[in-house]
Amino acid sequence: MQEKAYLGASKPLKNKTNENSYCKLMDNTLLETIKIENGLINNIEYHQKRFDNSREKLFNTKEKINLEDIIIPPKSGLFRCRILYDKDIKTIEYLPYTAKTFRNFKITDSNIDYSFKYVNRSELDELRAKYSDFDEVIIEKNGLVTDTTISNIAFFDGQNWITPSSPLLNGTMRAKLIDEGFLKTKDIKANEIKNFTKFALINAMIGFREIENFNIEI
């Protein structure tokens, strides 16, 4: 059952007297981020699918929770609906959203595993902090390009938009664009990026965003 739903800045779940319990809680807590614009819930079918799949695989539950039934979208404006959950819903927040600008990217190697969308992003945050001079990092794993710390990615080869076939996280917008035939999947090595003419970021909040005048440092 839903414990809280509120509008505005994130409220801590942490009990200050029990830091270890909080960290353990966060390690097992998942996150779903959903775009809400002027009262409309975006791409809910794909969020529901990932939500159901994560709960079944990690918590062995098939008990249905319909996200549309528990989301109360703000009537106007652009919001990031942030749902924390495990077997059950923990909190729902509606946070005003402003898109950031990205231009400069750094490719870095890592064996990070982020196949489920956990609240705990400490390894991703450490990578981002290590290259703070850049707007974002592109993570290379097992010799192949994967994602940035906040999005899936795609490159244009002159005919098609190509997204890495082995992302860190199977994003909801990426899945939708693949199903619609807009994106093709392919293994991409860092030294092949120079062969592409365009570059885009993909996530629930920004959708598919082509990056103008980008720079990717290998």
Secondary structure, DSSP 8 states (H G I E B T S, - for coil): ---EEEESS------TT-HHHHHHHHHH-EEEEEEEETTEE-SHHHHHHHHHHHHHHHH-------HHHH----SSSEEEEEEEESSSEEEEEEEE-------EEEEEE-----SS-BS--HHHHHHHHHTTTSSEEEEEETTEEEEESS-EEEEE-SS-EEEESS-SS--HHHHHHHHTTSEEEE---GGGGGG-SEEEEEETTTEEEE-TT-EEE-
